[in-house]
């Protein structure tokens, strides 16, 4: 082997290692470029006229700093040393004018930037929320509400840094630096070079800190999401916590999460501060060298005091915007960390989408027979439904009973296409629901669940939930049918009373009656009842059951129930176990079989005669 061949052989691995080491950096730069382009295209470009106006105002503001330093030379040389009285007023007015211009431009550009920032953040929050509402139940099973709240609120608020620090740094501090540098160079070029001799020393540490701050920014946002999740669980579970005496336990758990959050935030702040502090170190070196160099020239009479004061002020003012610009790199890395998380969330694609091609027509009234044919479904790996086959005839009441975890509620999830099965076919009125318009499909169902969601709005809003052109007569009829009118007089403002977060100012029975009124107003042909009376006392249950009987009249109704007494009059009862149908029939037929239903009935009515 020749020496040339040996060099090629030994050089190849080194070249490969170098290329392998540089590849992650190239990918990271390409990814950051993609994020910047997306942020610009979707959120910044439309606001450019306002941003340009703000940048112009910032530039004028930054130029005033150079003007102030330039005015120090005539103030010292002409007024204080030469004692020219005719210059006093002009110098005073000129200096006062620069500060007035600074004040006016600062007020205007801060107001403009606050307006644009809040508009951009609001647009991002709305887009994120709309996107999250379109994602399927599988996604929401994997991501707790507190985590998503922090994405929508916390990550988007980080974008404010762009308008509070980065754009002012570009528009104000860059112009201030150029202006001050121009004044310093015009005053004495040698002094300027001496003062800035340490600036090149910032390059390598700044590059290292950028990567550290980016990584620490991601850690800080993850810790913030964990804290939001913990708080969400505490406040949603406050009744259980108080009843069980778990306050100390939850406080300890929150403390542990917040310790991680504080550590991450402090590290991020420290990384950003380090970038600014390096500028101060360079300033210290520069000032010391200039004082030694310039002091000797002034003593020798080669320069005036006015020249030195102008230069000293220009350099002193120069290092403050330099320090701010030094911190911008770390701030931008923190913004990029949040943008990355937001962009990643927006890349999540909903698995439940509008069908492509010709849509299946909704079934005609009275033909809404529901069929599950060999349906298999799993949220993760373990199937919840296994080759499920069941039929609920149109116009009849079909009850679903069985132990917890049998898959009863999942049937409602699939029926309303909050999730799709892995295999099998689900039809309503003979139409495959995967071929039906998604909104039209969901419009076919009214749902009354064990814990129906009420919002912190008025009682009227919670019943109407966006419905328009509802007459007062129609509304009053619904209130009466749902027995809401029986407690309406007890509320301070009647229908205009706010019901509190999640309907907390109403009792369980009252909340259920509101949900039934909502379902009555919807007038959907198919009614889904999920443990609608299981959490109520006997009196509330009787009222709610009466309202449900009114609601289910002449509708296709599916009922999930643990209390068998509430479904004994159903046209058909389906017994489920482990995601499959094990029995079906009427109440009397199932008792006669002596199977699973009969055993459930015996456990619930032990010692009683049927």
C-alpha positions in Angstrom: 0.0 0.0 0.0 1.4 3.4 -1.0 1.7 6.3 1.5 -1.0 8.1 -0.5 -3.4 5.2 -0.1 -2.6 5.0 3.6 -3.4 8.7 4.0 -6.7 8.2 2.1 -7.6 5.2 4.3 -6.8 6.9 7.6 -8.4 10.2 6.5 -11.7 8.6 5.5 -12.9 7.7 9.0 -11.9 11.1 10.3 -13.9 12.8 7.5 -16.9 10.5 8.2 -16.7 11.3 12.0 -16.6 15.0 11.2 -19.5 14.8 8.9 -21.5 12.7 11.4 -20.8 15.3 14.1 -21.9 18.2 11.9 -25.1 16.5 10.7 -27.2 17.1 13.9 -26.2 20.8 13.8 -27.2 21.0 10.1 -30.5 19.4 10.9 -31.1 21.7 13.9 -30.4 24.7 11.7 -32.7 23.5 9.0 -35.4 22.8 11.7 -35.0 26.3 13.2 -35.2 27.9 9.7 -38.5 26.0 9.1 -39.9 27.3 12.4 -38.9 30.8 11.6 -40.5 30.6 8.2 -43.7 29.1 9.7 -43.9 31.8 12.4 -43.3 34.6 9.8 -45.8 33.3 7.3 -48.7 32.5 9.7 -48.4 35.1 12.4 -46.0 38.0 11.6 -46.3 38.8 7.9 -49.9 40.2 8.2 -48.8 42.7 10.9 -45.7 44.0 9.0 -47.1 47.6 8.5 -47.6 48.0 12.2 -44.2 46.3 13.0 -42.4 48.5 10.5 -44.0 51.6 12.1 -42.9 50.3 15.5 -39.3 49.7 14.2 -39.1 53.2 12.8 -40.2 54.6 16.2 -37.6 52.4 17.9 -34.9 53.5 15.5 -35.6 57.2 16.3 -35.6 56.3 20.0 -32.2 54.6 19.6 -30.7 57.5 17.7 -31.5 59.9 20.5 -29.0 58.0 22.7 -26.2 58.9 20.2 -27.5 62.5 20.0 -27.2 62.9 23.8 -23.6 61.7 23.9 -22.7 63.9 21.0 -24.1 67.0 22.8 -21.8 66.4 25.8 -18.7 67.7 23.9 -20.1 71.3 23.3 -21.6 71.2 26.8 -18.2 70.6 28.3 -15.9 72.4 25.9 -18.1 75.4 24.9 -20.2 75.9 28.1 -18.3 74.6 31.1 -14.7 75.2 29.9 -15.0 78.2 27.4 -17.8 79.7 29.4 -19.9 80.7 26.4 -23.2 81.9 27.9 -24.9 82.1 24.5 -24.6 78.3 24.2 -26.2 77.4 27.5 -29.9 77.7 26.4 -29.3 75.9 23.0 -27.5 73.0 24.6 -30.1 72.7 27.3 -33.0 72.8 24.8 -31.2 70.3 22.5 -30.7 67.8 25.4 -34.2 68.3 26.6 -35.5 67.7 23.1 -33.7 64.4 22.8 -35.3 63.1 26.0 -38.8 64.3 24.9 -38.4 62.5 21.6 -37.3 59.4 23.4 -40.3 59.5 25.7 -42.8 60.0 22.9 -41.3 57.3 20.6 -41.0 54.8 23.5 -44.6 55.3 24.5 -45.8 54.9 20.9 -43.7 51.8 20.0 -44.5 50.0 23.2 -48.2 50.6 22.7 -48.0 49.4 19.1 -45.9 46.3 20.1 -48.3 45.4 22.9 -51.3 45.6 20.5 -49.6 43.4 17.9 -48.2 41.0 20.4 -51.6 40.4 22.0 -53.3 40.0 18.6 -50.6 37.4 17.5 -50.8 35.5 20.7 -54.6 35.5 20.7 -54.6 34.2 17.1 -52.2 31.5 18.0 -54.3 30.5 21.0 -57.5 30.3 19.0 -55.8 28.3 16.3 -54.4 25.8 18.9 -57.7 25.5 20.7 -59.6 24.9 17.4 -57.0 22.3 16.4 -57.2 20.6 19.8 -61.0 20.4 19.7 -60.7 18.7 16.3 -58.4 15.9 17.6 -59.9 12.6 18.6 -60.3 11.0 22.0 -57.2 8.9 21.7 -55.1 12.1 21.7 -56.9 13.5 24.7 -56.5 10.2 26.6 -52.7 10.6 26.1 -52.6 14.4 27.0 -54.1 15.6 30.3 -56.0 18.9 30.3 -53.4 20.7 32.4 -50.7 19.8 29.8 -52.8 21.2 27.0 -53.7 24.4 28.9 -50.1 25.1 29.4 -49.5 24.6 25.7 -52.2 27.0 24.8 -51.5 29.6 27.4 -47.9 29.2 28.6 -46.1 28.5 25.4 -47.9 31.2 23.4 -47.1 33.8 26.1 -43.4 33.1 25.5 -44.0 34.7 22.0 -44.3 38.0 23.8 -40.5 38.1 24.1 -40.4 38.7 20.4 -42.3 42.0 20.8 -41.0 43.1 24.2 -37.3 42.3 23.7 -36.2 41.0 20.3 -37.9 43.6 18.0 -36.9 46.5 20.2 -33.4 45.1 20.2 -33.4 45.1 16.4 -35.0 48.5 16.0 -33.8 50.5 19.0 -30.6 48.9 20.2 -29.0 48.3 16.8 -29.6 51.9 15.8 -28.4 53.1 19.2 -25.2 51.0 18.8 -24.5 52.3 15.3 -25.2 55.9 16.4 -23.0 55.6 19.5 -20.3 53.8 17.6 -20.4 56.6 15.0 -20.0 59.2 17.7 -17.2 57.3 19.4 -15.3 56.8 16.1 -15.8 60.4 15.1 -14.5 61.6 18.5 -11.5 59.3 18.6 -11.0 56.2 16.4 -8.0 54.9 18.5 -10.0 55.0 21.8 -12.9 53.2 20.1 -10.7 50.3 18.9 -9.1 50.0 22.4 -12.6 50.0 24.1 -13.9 47.2 21.8 -10.8 45.0 21.8 -12.6 42.3 23.9 -15.7 42.0 21.8 -14.4 39.0 19.6 -14.0 37.1 22.9 -17.8 36.9 23.1 -18.3 34.7 20.0 -17.5 31.2 21.3 -19.1 31.4 24.7 -22.3 32.9 23.2 -22.5 30.0 20.7 -22.2 27.5 23.5 -24.7 29.3 25.7 -27.3 29.4 22.9 -27.5 25.6 22.7 -27.7 25.4 26.5 -30.4 28.0 26.8 -32.5 26.3 24.1 -32.3 22.9 26.0 -33.0 24.6 29.3 -36.0 26.4 27.8 -37.5 23.1 26.7 -37.0 21.7 30.2 -38.7 24.8 31.7 -41.8 24.5 29.5 -42.1 20.8 30.3 -41.9 21.5 34.0 -44.5 24.3 33.5 -46.8 21.8 31.8 -46.4 19.3 34.7 -47.3 22.0 37.2 -50.4 23.0 35.2 -51.5 19.4 35.1 -51.0 19.0 38.8 -53.1 22.1 39.5 -55.8 21.0 37.1 -56.1 17.7 39.0 -56.2 19.4 42.4 -59.0 21.8 41.5 -61.0 19.2 39.6 -60.7 16.8 42.5 -61.1 19.3 45.3 -64.2 17.6 46.7 -62.4 14.2 47.0 -59.3 15.9 48.4 -61.2 17.6 51.1 -63.4 14.7 52.0 -60.4 12.3 52.2 -58.1 14.7 54.0 -55.5 14.7 51.2 -54.6 18.4 51.3 -51.1 17.7 52.8 -50.4 14.9 50.2 -51.4 17.1 47.3 -49.5 20.0 48.6 -46.4 17.9 48.8 -46.9 16.5 45.3 -47.3 20.1 44.0 -44.2 21.2 45.9 -42.1 18.5 44.2 -43.4 19.5 40.7 -42.8 23.2 41.4 -39.2 22.5 42.7 -38.5 21.1 39.2 -40.2 24.0 37.6 -38.2 26.6 39.7 -34.9 24.8 39.0 -35.6 24.8 35.2 -36.7 28.4 35.2 -33.7 29.6 37.2 -31.3 27.7 35.0 -32.9 29.3 31.9 -32.8 32.8 33.4 -29.2 32.2 34.5 -28.3 31.1 30.9 -29.9 34.3 29.5 -28.3 36.5 32.1 -24.9 34.9 31.4 -25.0 36.2 27.8 -25.6 39.8 29.1 -23.0 39.5 31.8 -20.3 38.6 29.3 -21.0 42.0 27.7 -20.3 43.6 31.1 -17.0 41.8 31.3 -16.0 43.1 27.9 -17.1 46.6 29.0 -15.0 46.4 32.1 -11.9 45.5 30.1 -12.6 48.2 27.5 -13.2 51.0 30.1 -10.1 50.2 32.0 -7.9 50.2 28.8 -9.5 53.5 27.6 -9.0 55.3 30.9 -5.3 54.3 30.8 -4.8 55.2 27.2 -7.0 58.4 27.0 -6.0 59.7 30.4 -2.4 60.1 29.4 -3.4 61.9 26.2 -5.6 64.4 28.1 -2.8 65.0 30.7 -0.5 65.7 27.8 -3.0 68.1 26.3 -3.6 66.1 23.1 -7.3 65.8 23.8 -10.0 67.9 25.5 -12.1 67.0 28.5 -15.2 67.5 26.3 -13.9 65.0 23.8 -13.3 62.5 26.5 -16.7 63.0 28.1 -18.5 62.6 24.7 -16.5 59.4 24.1 -16.9 58.1 27.6 -20.7 58.7 27.4 -20.9 57.1 24.0 -19.1 54.0 25.1 -21.0 53.8 28.4 -24.3 54.1 26.6 -23.0 51.6 24.0 -22.5 48.7 26.3 -26.0 48.7 27.7 -27.7 48.0 24.3 -24.8 45.6 23.6 -25.7 43.8 26.8 -29.3 43.7 25.8 -28.5 42.4 22.4 -26.2 39.8 24.0 -29.2 38.5 26.0 -31.4 38.4 22.9 -29.8 35.2 21.6 -30.8 33.4 24.8 -34.3 34.9 24.7 -34.7 33.8 21.1 -33.7 30.3 21.9 -36.4 30.2 24.6 -39.0 31.5 22.0 -37.8 28.8 19.6 -38.4 26.1 22.3 -42.0 27.3 22.7 -42.5 27.6 18.9 -41.2 24.1 18.5 -43.7 22.7 21.0 -46.6 24.7 19.4 -45.7 23.7 15.9 -45.4 20.0 17.0 -48.8 20.1 18.5 -50.3 21.7 15.3 -48.8 18.8 13.3 -50.9 16.3 15.2 -53.5 15.1 12.7 -57.0 14.1 13.7 -57.9 10.5 12.9 -61.6 11.5 12.8 -62.1 13.5 9.6 -64.8 14.4 7.1 -65.3 11.6 4.6 -63.8 12.1 1.1 -66.0 11.7 -1.9 -69.8 11.2 -2.0 -71.4 11.4 1.4 -74.1 9.0 2.6 -77.5 10.6 3.2 -78.7 10.7 6.8 -81.4 8.0 7.5 -85.0 9.0 7.2 -87.0 9.7 10.4 -88.0 6.5 12.2 -85.4 4.4 10.4 -82.4 5.0 12.7 -81.7 1.3 13.6 -78.2 1.1 15.0 -76.0 -1.9 14.1 -72.5 -2.9 15.3 -71.1 -5.6 13.1 -67.9 -7.3 14.3 -66.6 -4.1 15.9 -63.2 -4.3 17.5 -61.7 -1.2 19.3 -58.8 -0.4 21.5 -57.5 2.9 22.9 -54.0 1.5 23.3 -53.1 -2.2 22.8 -55.7 -3.9 25.0 -59.1 -4.2 23.1 -62.1 -2.5 24.8 -64.6 -4.1 22.4 -64.0 -7.5 20.8 -65.9 -8.5 17.7 -69.0 -6.8 19.1 -72.3 -7.4 17.4 -75.5 -5.7 18.6 -78.6 -4.0 17.2 -80.8 -1.2 18.6 -84.0 -1.0 16.6 -85.4 2.4 15.6 -88.0 3.9 17.9 -87.2 1.4 20.7 -85.3 1.7 24.0 -82.3 -0.6 24.2 -80.5 -0.9 27.5 -76.8 -1.7 27.9 -75.9 -3.3 31.3 -72.8 -5.1 32.7 -69.8 -4.6 35.0 -67.6 -1.5 34.8 -65.0 -1.8 32.0 -67.3 -3.9 29.8 -67.2 -1.3 27.0 -70.6 0.3 27.4 -69.6 3.9 27.3 -67.2 3.2 24.4 -70.3 2.3 22.3 -71.4 5.9 22.6 -67.9 7.1 21.8 -67.9 5.1 18.5 -71.5 5.9 17.6 -70.8 9.7 17.7 -67.4 9.2 16.0 -65.3 10.6 18.8 -63.1 7.5 17.8 -63.2 5.0 15.1 -63.0 1.2 15.5 -60.0 -0.7 14.3 -62.2 -3.2 12.4 -65.9 -3.9 11.7 -68.8 -1.7 10.5 -71.1 0.6 12.3 -74.4 1.7 10.6 -77.3 3.9 11.5 -80.4 3.4 9.3 -78.3 1.2 7.1 -75.8 3.9 6.4 -72.1 3.5 7.2 -71.4 6.3 9.7 -67.9 6.6 8.2 -69.5 7.8 5.0 -71.8 10.3 6.6 -71.2 14.1 7.1 -69.6 14.3 10.5 -71.7 17.3 11.7 -74.9 15.7 10.4 -74.0 12.4 12.1 -73.4 14.0 15.5 -76.5 16.2 15.0 -78.5 12.9 15.1 -77.7 12.3 18.8 -78.7 13.9 22.1 -76.6 12.7 25.0 -77.4 12.9 28.7 -74.5 11.6 30.8 -73.9 11.0 34.5 -71.9 14.2 34.8 -73.1 16.4 31.9 -70.8 19.3 31.2 -72.2 22.7 32.2 -70.3 25.9 31.6 -69.8 28.9 33.7 -72.5 30.9 31.9 -76.1 31.7 32.6 -78.7 28.9 32.9 -80.3 30.1 29.7 -76.9 29.9 27.8 -76.3 26.4 29.2 -79.7 25.2 27.9 -79.5 26.9 24.5 -75.8 26.2 23.9 -75.7 28.3 20.8 -79.2 27.5 19.5 -80.8 30.5 17.8 -84.4 31.5 16.9 -85.8 29.6 20.0 -89.1 31.3 21.0 -89.9 31.9 24.7 -92.9 29.6 24.4 -90.7 26.8 23.1 -88.1 27.4 25.8 -90.8 27.4 28.5 -92.3 24.2 27.2 -88.8 22.5 27.4 -88.2 23.8 30.9 -91.5 22.4 32.0 -90.9 19.0 30.3 -87.5 18.7 31.9 -88.8 19.8 35.3 -86.4 22.8 35.3 -89.2 25.1 36.1 -89.6 23.5 39.5 -86.3 25.0 40.8 -86.2 28.1 38.6 -87.8 30.3 41.2 -85.2 29.4 43.7 -82.4 31.0 41.6 -81.7 34.7 42.3 -81.9 35.7 38.6 -83.9 32.8 37.2 -82.6 31.9 33.7 -80.0 34.6 33.9 -78.3 33.1 36.9 -74.8 32.0 36.3 -74.4 28.3 37.2 -70.7 28.5 38.2 -67.8 26.4 37.0 -69.0 23.0 35.8 -72.5 24.0 37.1 -71.2 24.0 40.7 -74.0 26.2 42.0 -76.6 23.6 41.1 -77.3 20.2 42.7 -76.7 17.0 40.9 -80.4 16.6 40.1 -80.7 20.1 38.9 -77.7 19.7 36.6 -79.2 16.6 35.1 -82.5 18.3 34.4 -80.6 21.1 32.7 -78.9 18.5 30.5 -82.3 17.0 29.7 -83.7 20.4 28.7 -80.7 20.8 26.4 -81.4 17.5 24.8 -85.1 18.2 24.4 -84.3 21.5 22.7 -81.9 19.7 20.4 -84.8 17.4 19.1 -82.3 14.8 17.9 -83.8 11.5 16.7 -81.5 9.3 18.8 -81.1 9.6 22.5 -78.0 8.3 24.4 -78.4 8.1 28.2 -75.2 7.2 30.1 -75.9 6.6 33.8 -78.1 9.6 33.7 -79.7 8.9 37.2 -77.0 6.9 39.0 -75.6 9.7 41.2 -79.0 11.0 42.3 -81.1 10.6 45.5 -84.5 9.0 45.3 -86.5 12.2 44.9 -84.2 13.7 42.3 -84.0 10.4 40.4 -87.8 10.3 40.2 -88.0 13.8 38.7 -85.1 13.1 36.3 -86.6 9.7 35.3 -89.9 11.4 34.5 -88.1 13.9 32.3 -86.2 11.1 30.6 -89.4 9.3 29.9 -90.7 12.4 28.2 -87.5 12.8 26.3 -87.2 9.2 25.1 -90.8 9.0 23.8 -90.9 8.1 20.1 -87.1 8.2 19.9 -84.4 5.6 19.3 -82.9 5.3 22.8 -79.8 3.7 24.1 -79.4 3.5 27.9 -76.4 2.6 29.9 -77.3 1.7 33.5 -76.0 0.0 36.5 -79.3 0.2 38.3 -81.4 -2.5 36.7 -84.6 -1.0 38.0 -84.2 1.9 35.6 -84.2 -0.3 32.5 -86.6 -3.1 33.3 -89.1 -1.6 30.9 -86.7 -1.4 28.0 -87.7 -3.0 24.8 -84.4 -4.9 24.8 -81.6 -5.3 27.4 -78.1 -6.2 26.2 -75.7 -7.6 28.7 -72.0 -7.0 28.1 -68.8 -8.4 29.6 -65.2 -7.8 28.5 -66.2 -5.9 25.4 -68.7 -8.5 24.0 -72.4 -9.2 24.2 -73.1 -12.2 26.4 -76.9 -12.0 26.6 -79.9 -10.0 25.2 -83.6 -10.0 25.6 -86.4 -8.4 27.7 -86.2 -8.2 31.4 -88.5 -11.2 31.9 -86.6 -13.3 29.2 -83.2 -12.6 30.8 -84.4 -13.5 34.3 -85.8 -16.7 32.9 -82.5 -17.6 31.3 -80.8 -17.5 34.7 -77.5 -16.2 33.2 -75.4 -13.1 33.8 -78.4 -10.7 33.9 -80.2 -12.9 36.4 -77.0 -12.9 38.6 -76.7 -9.1 38.4 -80.4 -8.8 39.3 -80.0 -11.2 42.2 -77.1 -9.2 43.6 -79.0 -5.8 43.4 -82.3 -7.1 44.7 -81.2 -9.6 47.2 -84.0 -10.5 49.6 -86.6 -8.8 47.4 -89.2 -10.4 45.2 -89.5 -9.3 41.6 
